[in-house]
């Protein structure tokens, strides 16, 4: 019989967990590419703004172009959230201040000035999205690896769409579904349900990855949901997708505290679900601590998200848990 591979068997020392310089560099490049991708709508809007604004000869005439109203408000420095608190008079005042203080002093370059200020405000929105980008990319990478292992094993699965909140069957074309999965169900030896980012009642905190002995129909509303049934939890884990080495220790402290909280909460219930950790930025000191926990069985499994072998192995372990 072939020997079963799991992430633990690939980790012979703490050094095996450390993120290499090449993987760190690759992670930063992936982040930069994704930032460029999510910035595309803002750039296209700015191009359209420039074209529409070119219809006028003077800044004050912009007030008469109804199709530019939202763009002008954005260039004024107002976010979509701020607009909810302003009436029409407030909005016109904001646009007039933009025109008088910044566009008119720019002279013939007033359209360029308008576009620059529009992009400055949109840059704040992009920054907000970018702050959550590392975690999002890490989650997607984990899910794509998990789906790959499902496909190779010929395991049928169902997944819950984060956009529609409906359960969908495995499709022949699974392109980009990792961007929309909030839960996934499969059955190998028995029913398994993996839920992402839920507040586990027994812990009273959010847990990144929760694996339960359950079926999709068990995810009912409020206290009837399976998440309230403490004996249904098979494994719980933390996933940290940040790639910046400077933030590695802080990410690990957060994750380690969360894992300790999970252990303590379930031990009080005389239960011991398996505990695991997956991280992208793993530096030497935290690698030593993770390896120590694996050795003394404080932690049941771990993997470096940037190490394809370890990631595949822990996904295979999850599927067979």
KEVONU-833556 format. One record per residue: residue in one letter; x, z, y of N, C-alpha, C in turn. Coordinates in pm, whole numbers, padded with zeros to 5 digits, always signed. Layout:
BEGIN
AXZYXZYXZY;...
# end
This chain:
BEGIN
X+00085+00000-00120+00000+00000+00000+00088+00000+00125;X+00052-00084+00223+00131-00094+00345+00124+00036+00423;X+00236+00071+00480+00242+00194+00558+00167+00177+00690;X+00084+00274+00724+00005+00268+00846+00094+00294+00967;X+00082+00207+01068+00159+00225+01191+00074+00299+01293;X+00130+00402+01353+00064+00459+01469+00171+00490+01573;X+00127+00517+01694+00221+00532+01804+00324+00642+01775;X+00282+00749+01708+00375+00858+01679+00494+00811+01596;X+00467+00720+01501+00574+00673+01414+00675+00587+01488;X+00636+00533+01605+00727+00451+01685+00808+00535+01783;X+00768+00662+01800+00835+00749+01896+00928+00844+01821;X+01053+00808+01815+01152+00887+01741+01221+00991+01829;X+01218+00967+01959+01278+01061+02054+01209+01046+02188;X+01240+01137+02281+01179+01130+02414+01214+01000+02484;X+01333+00948+02456+01377+00824+02520+01284+00707+02491;X+01220+00710+02375+01129+00600+02339+01007+00594+02430;X+00975+00704+02496+00858+00710+02583+00888+00668+02727;X+01015+00665+02764+01053+00638+02902+01025+00493+02940;X+00967+00473+03058+00940+00338+03109+01069+00275+03156;X+01100+00157+03105+01225+00090+03141+01216+00033+03283;X+01331+00004+03338+01337-00055+03472+01266-00191+03475;X+01284-00268+03367+01220-00400+03359+01068-00388+03360;X+01015-00290+03288+00871-00271+03283+00816-00220+03417;X+00895-00137+03484+00855-00090+03618+00847-00208+03713;X+00949-00293+03709+00949-00411+03794+00830-00502+03763;X+00805-00525+03636+00692-00609+03594+00559-00549+03642;X+00549-00416+03639+00428-00349+03684+00404-00367+03832;X+00511-00357+03912+00498-00377+04056+00458-00521+04088;X+00514-00616+04013+00480-00757+04035+00333-00782+04001;X+00286-00722+03890+00146-00735+03852+00054-00678+03959;X+00095-00565+04018+00017-00504+04125+00010-00596+04247;X+00125-00655+04282+00131-00743+04398+00042-00865+04378;X+00045-00922+04258-00038-01039+04228-00186-01005+04238;X-00223-00887+04188-00364-00846+04193-00407-00820+04338;X-00318-00763+04417-00351-00742+04559-00377-00875+04628;X-00293-00974+04597-00313-01106+04655-00447-01165+04611;X-00482-01139+04487-00608-01192+04434-00728-01130+04506;X-00728-00999+04523-00843-00934+04586-00844-00957+04738;X-00730-01003+04792-00725-01034+04935-00782-01172+04966;X-00796-01257+04865-00841-01395+04887-00972-01407+04965;X-01076-01330+04931-01201-01342+05008-01183-01314+05156;X-01096-01216+05190-01074-01183+05330-01003-01297+05403;X-00909-01359+05334-00836-01470+05395-00928-01589+05418;X-01013-01618+05320-01107-01730+05336-01207-01702+05447;X-01251-01578+05458-01343-01541+05567-01275-01559+05702;X-01146-01522+05709-01073-01536+05835-01059-01683+05873;X-01038-01769+05775-01030-01913+05803-01163-01965+05856;X-01273-01921+05794-01406-01963+05839-01433-01910+05979;X-01391-01787+06006-01408-01727+06138-01337-01811+06244;X-01216-01854+06213-01139-01934+06309-01208-02066+06338;X-01261-02129+06233-01329-02258+06250-01455-02243+06335;X-01537-02144+06303-01662-02123+06378-01636-02081+06523;X-01533-02000+06543-01502-01954+06678-01447-02067+06765;X-01394-02170+06701-01338-02282+06776-01444-02366+06848;X-01571-02333+06825-01680-02405+06892-01689-02369+07041;X-01635-02255+07078-01650-02208+07217-01520-02228+07295;X-01534-02230+07427-01418-02249+07514-01371-02118+07578;X-01463-02021+07589-01430-01893+07649-01472-01778+07557;X-01399-01668+07559-01433-01554+07473-01576-01504+07489;X-01626-01501+07612-01760-01447+07636-01867-01530+07567;X-01839-01657+07542-01935-01746+07477-01955-01710+07329;X-01864-01631+07274-01875-01589+07133-02003-01509+07110;X-02049-01440+07213-02171-01359+07201-02294-01444+07168;X-02286-01573+07202-02400-01661+07180-02400-01724+07041;X-02292-01705+06965-02283-01765+06831-02332-01662+06728;X-02457-01676+06690-02520-01576+06602-02450-01564+06468;X-02400-01676+06416-02335-01676+06284-02202-01601+06284;X-02155-01564+06403-02028-01492+06411-02047-01342+06435;X-02172-01297+06442-02199-01160+06484-02125-01056+06398;X-02137-01067+06265-02073-00969+06177-01921-00979+06188;X-01869-01101+06198-01725-01119+06212-01671-01056+06339;X-01746-01069+06447-01705-01009+06575-01707-00857+06567;X-01807-00803+06501-01814-00658+06484-01697-00606+06401;X-01661-00682+06298-01546-00644+06216-01419-00648+06299;X-01401-00755+06378-01283-00766+06464-01279-00655+06568;X-01397-00599+06599-01403-00486+06694-01351-00357+06632;X-01327-00360+06502-01275-00241+06434-01380-00161+06361;X-01500-00217+06349-01610-00145+06284-01621-00182+06137;X-01624-00083+06053-01640-00106+05909-01786-00127+05875;X-01813-00176+05755-01951-00193+05709-02026-00060+05712;X-01956+00047+05677-02018+00179+05676-02056+00222+05818;X-01968+00194+05912-01993+00234+06051-02114+00161+06109;X-02135+00037+06067-02245-00042+06120-02381+00018+06089;X-02388+00095+05981-02515+00158+05944-02563+00259+06048;X-02471+00305+06132-02505+00408+06229-02522+00353+06372;X-02513+00220+06387-02521+00160+06520-02646+00075+06535;X-02709+00085+06651-02822-00003+06679-02771-00131+06745;X-02861-00222+06777-02821-00352+06831-02748-00339+06964;X-02791-00246+07047-02725-00226+07176-02581-00178+07157;X-02562-00085+07060-02427-00035+07030-02337-00148+06983;X-02392-00236+06901-02314-00347+06846-02270-00444+06955;X-02360-00476+07044-02327-00567+07153-02220-00505+07243;X-02232-00377+07267-02131-00307+07348-01993-00315+07284;X-01987-00296+07152-01859-00302+07081-01797-00442+07093;X-01880-00545+07083-01829-00682+07092-01781-00711+07234;X-01855-00663+07334-01814-00685+07473-01681-00618+07503;X-01659-00499+07447-01530-00430+07466-01418-00510+07401;X-01443-00565+07284-01345-00650+07216-01308-00768+07305;X-01409-00832+07359-01386-00951+07442-01310-00915+07570;X-01354-00810+07639-01294-00775+07768-01153-00718+07756;X-01132-00634+07654-01003-00563+07643-00896-00642+07567;X-00938-00731+07477-00838-00796+07391-00843-00948+07389;X-00963-01005+07386-00970-01151+07373-00943-01222+07506;X-01005-01177+07612-00981-01242+07742-00836-01230+07788;X-00770-01113+07771-00629-01105+07809-00538-01198+07726;X-00585-01242+07610-00503-01330+07525-00503-01475+07575;X-00588-01505+07673-00591-01639+07730-00633-01744+07629;X-00557-01854+07624-00590-01965+07535-00576-01927+07387;X-00506-01820+07359-00485-01776+07219-00591-01678+07173;X-00705-01674+07242-00806-01572+07211-00861-01585+07068;X-00867-01707+07016-00918-01725+06879-00821-01665+06777;X-00693-01687+06798-00593-01626+06709-00600-01475+06717;X-00618-01423+06839-00629-01277+06858-00751-01223+06782;X-00861-01299+06787-00983-01260+06715-00958-01252+06565;X-00891-01353+06511-00863-01358+06367-00770-01243+06327;X-00667-01218+06410-00574-01108+06378-00648-00974+06369;X-00736-00950+06465-00807-00823+06468-00909-00812+06355;X-00965-00924+06317-01055-00926+06202-00978-00886+06075;X-00861-00944+06058-00780-00915+05939-00728-00771+05939;X-00703-00716+06058-00659-00576+06064-00766-00483+06006;X-00890-00505+06045-00998-00422+05991-01017-00444+05843;X-01012-00569+05800-01028-00600+05658-00910-00545+05577;X-00795-00530+05644-00679-00472+05577-00704-00330+05532;X-00781-00255+05611-00819-00119+05571-00903-00121+05444;X-00997-00216+05438-01081-00229+05318-00996-00266+05197;X-00900-00355+05219-00811-00395+05110-00726-00277+05065;X-00681-00195+05161-00602-00077+05126-00679+00019+05040;X-00808+00034+05069-00893+00122+04988-00903+00074+04845;X-00919-00056+04829-00926-00113+04694-00791-00099+04623;X-00684-00120+04698-00550-00116+04639-00513+00023+04590;X-00567+00128+04656-00535+00264+04614-00585+00293+04472;X-00691+00226+04433-00745+00247+04298-00696+00140+04200;X-00609+00051+04249-00571-00066+04170-00489-00030+04046;X-00396+00065+04061-00309+00101+03949-00390+00151+03831;X-00484+00241+03859-00568+00294+03752-00654+00186+03689;X-00706+00097+03774-00791-00012+03724-00714-00105+03633;X-00592-00144+03676-00511-00235+03595-00469-00170+03463;X-00438-00040+03468-00402+00031+03346-00516+00036+03247;X-00635+00061+03300-00756+00065+03217-00782-00071+03152;X-00766-00176+03231-00789-00312+03179-00688-00346+03069;X-00563-00307+03090-00461-00338+02989-00490-00265+02858;X-00530-00140+02869-00566-00063+02750-00683-00128+02676;X-00787-00164+02751-00906-00223+02689-00876-00359+02627;X-00793-00440+02692-00758-00569+02634-00681-00552+02503;X-00593-00452+02498-00521-00424+02374-00617-00378+02265;X-00711-00291+02303-00809-00240+02207-00894-00355+02151;X-00940-00444+02239-01019-00560+02196-00938-00650+02104;X-00811-00668+02134-00724-00751+02050-00714-00695+01909;X-00702-00564+01899-00693-00501+01767-00826-00516+01693;X-00937-00501+01765-01068-00526+01704-01075-00668+01647;X-01036-00765+01728-01045-00905+01688-00959-00935+01567;X-00836-00882+01567-00745-00906+01455-00795-00842+01325;X-00864-00729+01340-00917-00659+01222-01053-00714+01179;X-01108-00804+01260-01239-00860+01227-01351-00760+01242;X-01333-00663+01332-01434-00559+01353-01530-00602+01464;X-01657-00600+01435-01757-00631+01536-01778-00507+01623;X-01801-00532+01748-01822-00420+01840-01928-00457+01943;X-01979-00354+02009-02071-00372+02122-02006-00306+02243;X-02034-00359+02359-01977-00300+02480-02082-00289+02590;X-02067-00183+02668-02162-00157+02776-02108-00215+02906;X-02187-00303+02965-02148-00373+03087-02164-00281+03207;X-02057-00260+03281-02062-00171+03397-02148-00227+03510;X-02169-00358+03510-02248-00421+03617-02398-00412+03589;X-02436-00433+03463-02580-00433+03429-02623-00309+03353;X-02524-00231+03305-02550-00110+03227-02622-00140+03095;X-02608-00262+03046-02669-00301+02919-02562-00316+02812;X-02605-00303+02686-02513-00318+02573-02514-00464+02527;X-02395-00519+02507-02380-00658+02467-02300-00667+02338;X-02335-00762+02253-02261-00784+02129-02129-00855+02157;X-02036-00838+02067-01909-00910+02074-01937-01059+02085;X-01868-01124+02177-01887-01268+02198-01763-01343+02152;X-01782-01471+02120-01667-01555+02083-01574-01572+02202;X-01630-01569+02322-01550-01578+02444-01551-01442+02513;X-01441-01368+02495-01435-01234+02554-01345-01230+02678;X-01329-01345+02743-01244-01354+02861-01290-01258+02970;X-01196-01174+03015-01217-01083+03128-01321-00974+03106;X-01369-00954+02984-01470-00848+02967-01409-00709+02989;X-01276-00700+02980-01212-00570+03004-01234-00523+03148;X-01272-00615+03237-01299-00578+03376-01435-00512+03393;X-01518-00520+03287-01657-00474+03302-01698-00369+03198;X-01610-00332+03109-01646-00238+03003-01647-00094+03055;X-01757-00023+03029-01762+00120+03060-01776+00204+02933;X-01810+00138+02822-01816+00205+02691-01809+00097+02584;X-01763+00136+02466-01752+00040+02356-01785+00112+02224;X-01859+00042+02140-01902+00099+02012-01852+00011+01897;X-01807+00077+01790-01768+00005+01670-01796+00091+01547;X-01793+00027+01434-01812+00100+01309-01712+00046+01207;X-01626+00136+01162-01534+00100+01054-01566+00190+00936;X-01505+00307+00935-01542+00404+00832-01674+00472+00869;X-01690+00493+00999-01812+00557+01050-01834+00515+01194;X-01943+00559+01254-01976+00520+01391-01880+00584+01491;X-01835+00503+01584-01747+00554+01690-01790+00495+01824;X-01788+00581+01925-01827+00542+02059-01720+00590+02157;X-01657+00495+02226-01557+00528+02327-01620+00511+02464;X-01618+00618+02543-01675+00615+02678-01564+00640+02779;X-01564+00558+02883-01461+00570+02986-01515+00650+03105;X-01430+00739+03153-01455+00811+03278-01592+00879+03286;X-01611+00978+03201-01734+01056+03207-01700+01203+03233;X-01796+01271+03293-01784+01415+03310-01828+01480+03179;X-01731+01534+03106-01761+01597+02978-01816+01737+03005;X-01942+01763+02970-02006+01891+03005-01929+02013+02956;X-01870+02004+02836-01799+02117+02780-01674+02152+02861;X-01621+02052+02931-01501+02071+03012-01538+02086+03160;X-01654+02029+03196-01702+02029+03334-01607+01955+03428;X-01539+01855+03373-01449+01770+03452-01453+01629+03394;X-01408+01534+03475-01400+01396+03428-01288+01381+03326;X-01316+01306+03221-01215+01274+03119-01205+01121+03111;X-01083+01069+03111-01064+00924+03114-01119+00855+02990;X-01085+00907+02873-01124+00843+02747-01183+00947+02652;X-01308+00926+02613-01375+01019+02521-01427+00941+02402;X-01391+00984+02282-01434+00917+02159-01527+01011+02083;X-01648+00962+02053-01748+01044+01987-01798+00979+01860;X-01850+01064+01771-01920+01015+01652-02064+00990+01696;X-02093+00864+01734-02224+00834+01792-02248+00684+01793;X-02371+00647+01826-02411+00506+01841-02462+00488+01984;X-02472+00363+02031-02515+00341+02170-02646+00409+02206;X-02739+00413+02113-02870+00474+02140-02861+00624+02168;X-02749+00684+02131-02730+00828+02155-02698+00860+02301;X-02661+00756+02377-02631+00778+02519-02761+00779+02598;X-02833+00886+02585-02961+00899+02653-02943+00961+02791;X-03052+00978+02860-03045+01034+02995-03035+01186+02992;X-02966+01236+03090-02951+01380+03113-02910+01456+02988;X-02972+01571+02962-02923+01661+02856-02954+01612+02715;X-03032+01505+02703-03058+01448+02570-02942+01361+02523;X-02847+01333+02612-02735+01247+02578-02641+01314+02478;X-02576+01231+02398-02482+01280+02297-02363+01352+02360;X-02335+01324+02485-02219+01387+02548-02235+01539+02559;X-02358+01588+02545-02383+01732+02549-02368+01797+02410;X-02348+01714+02308-02334+01767+02172-02186+01788+02142;X-02143+01911+02154-02000+01942+02148-01932+01903+02017;X-02006+01904+01907-01945+01874+01778-01930+01724+01753;X-01975+01642+01846-01966+01497+01831-01833+01440+01883;X-01758+01521+01954-01633+01472+02012-01523+01465+01906;X-01466+01346+01890-01359+01324+01792-01222+01330+01857;X-01211+01271+01975-01082+01270+02046-01107+01252+02195;X-01015+01307+02274-01022+01293+02420-00882+01266+02472;X-00874+01176+02570-00741+01141+02620-00739+01111+02768;X-00620+01114+02824-00598+01079+02964-00517+00950+02970;X-00555+00864+03064-00489+00735+03083-00444+00726+03228;X-00313+00713+03250-00258+00704+03385-00186+00571+03400;X-00244+00483+03485-00191+00348+03497-00092+00327+03610;X-00069+00430+03692+00026+00416+03803+00165+00383+03754;X+00230+00284+03816+00361+00239+03769+00476+00291+03855;X+00445+00348+03971+00550+00392+04063+00621+00516+04007;X+00752+00507+03981+00826+00623+03928+00817+00745+04019;X+00805+00722+04149+00799+00833+04244+00676+00921+04222;X+00570+00862+04167+00448+00939+04144+00429+00982+04001;X+00528+00953+03915+00513+00978+03772+00491+01126+03740;X+00573+01212+03797+00561+01356+03768+00425+01410+03810;X+00378+01365+03926+00248+01413+03976+00135+01367+03885;X+00143+01240+03839+00042+01189+03746+00042+01270+03617;X+00161+01303+03568+00171+01378+03444+00118+01520+03462;X+00150+01583+03576+00097+01718+03600-00055+01718+03598;X-00113+01616+03662-00260+01603+03664-00315+01583+03524;X-00251+01492+03450-00297+01461+03314-00278+01581+03222;X-00163+01647+03232-00133+01760+03144-00230+01875+03169;X-00261+01899+03297-00359+02004+03331-00495+01969+03272;X-00532+01840+03280-00660+01796+03226-00664+01813+03074;X-00555+01778+03007-00550+01791+02861-00554+01939+02819;X-00485+02024+02894-00489+02168+02864-00630+02223+02883;X-00698+02175+02986-00835+02218+03012-00927+02176+02897;X-00906+02056+02846-00986+02006+02733-00963+02094+02610;X-00835+02120+02579-00803+02204+02462-00870+02341+02473;X-00848+02403+02587-00901+02539+02607-01053+02542+02596;X-01118+02443+02656-01265+02440+02655-01320+02426+02514;X-01260+02340+02435-01309+02319+02299-01267+02431+02204;X-01151+02491+02231-01109+02604+02148-01206+02720+02161;X-01262+02739+02280-01363+02844+02300-01487+02818+02215;X-01509+02690+02184-01624+02652+02101-01585+02644+01953;X-01460+02685+01924-01403+02680+01789-01403+02536+01736;X-01369+02444+01825-01358+02302+01789-01221+02252+01831;X-01173+02149+01760-01041+02097+01791-01038+01945+01781;X-01096+01876+01882-01085+01730+01883-00940+01689+01906;X-00905+01568+01865-00768+01521+01884-00745+01489+02031;X-00620+01511+02073-00582+01495+02213-00471+01390+02223;X-00485+01298+02322-00383+01195+02336-00361+01159+02483;X-00247+01095+02507-00209+01056+02644-00148+00917+02642;X-00189+00835+02741-00131+00702+02760-00091+00691+02907;X+00036+00661+02933+00082+00654+03071+00173+00536+03095;X+00170+00482+03216+00253+00366+03250+00390+00409+03303;X+00391+00504+03397+00518+00550+03453+00557+00681+03385;X+00649+00674+03292+00695+00794+03221+00845+00808+03246;X+00882+00912+03319+01021+00938+03349+01079+01037+03247;X+01210+01060+03257+01282+01138+03154+01223+01277+03131;X+01204+01354+03239+01159+01493+03224+01022+01499+03157;X+00930+01416+03200+00797+01421+03140+00799+01365+02998;X+00888+01271+02971+00901+01217+02835+00943+01328+02738;X+01034+01414+02785+01079+01527+02702+00962+01620+02672;X+00881+01647+02773+00767+01737+02755+00661+01677+02663;X+00633+01548+02680+00535+01481+02594+00584+01480+02449;X+00711+01450+02431+00768+01445+02296+00762+01583+02230;X+00788+01687+02310+00781+01824+02257+00639+01856+02210;X+00540+01814+02289+00401+01839+02252+00361+01761+02125;X+00419+01643+02110+00392+01567+01987+00454+01637+01866;X+00572+01690+01887+00641+01758+01776+00569+01884+01732;X+00522+01963+01829+00456+02089+01790+00305+02073+01773;X+00258+01947+01776+00116+01913+01750+00020+01964+01858;X+00076+01999+01975-00012+02031+02087-00087+01905+02128;X-00018+01791+02114-00077+01661+02140-00074+01580+02011;X-00183+01508+01983-00191+01434+01857-00131+01294+01863;X-00132+01234+01981-00076+01100+01992-00045+01069+02138;X+00044+00974+02160+00082+00934+02295+00141+00794+02290;X+00141+00729+02403+00200+00594+02411+00233+00562+02555;X+00336+00479+02571+00369+00425+02702+00289+00297+02719;X+00210+00290+02825+00121+00176+02848+00198+00046+02862;X+00323+00053+02907+00402-00069+02928+00473-00115+02801;X+00467-00034+02697+00532-00068+02570+00426-00128+02476;X+00431-00258+02455+00326-00327+02379+00311-00273+02237;X+00422-00240+02175+00415-00188+02038+00343-00054+02034;X+00380+00036+02126+00316+00168+02130+00169+00156+02167;X+00138+00068+02261-00001+00052+02304-00087-00003+02190;X-00037-00103+02122-00110-00159+02008-00129-00054+01899;X-00025+00024+01877-00030+00125+01771-00133+00234+01802;X-00139+00278+01928-00234+00385+01959-00377+00330+01960;X-00393+00203+01995-00527+00141+01986-00571+00130+01841;X-00478+00098+01753-00509+00092+01609-00545+00230+01557;X-00475+00331+01606-00506+00470+01569-00646+00507+01616;X-00682+00470+01739-00813+00500+01793-00923+00435+01708;X-00903+00311+01671-01002+00238+01592-01025+00302+01455;X-00919+00362+01401-00926+00420+01267-00945+00571+01268;X-00960+00628+01384-00965+00775+01393-01092+00831+01325;
# end
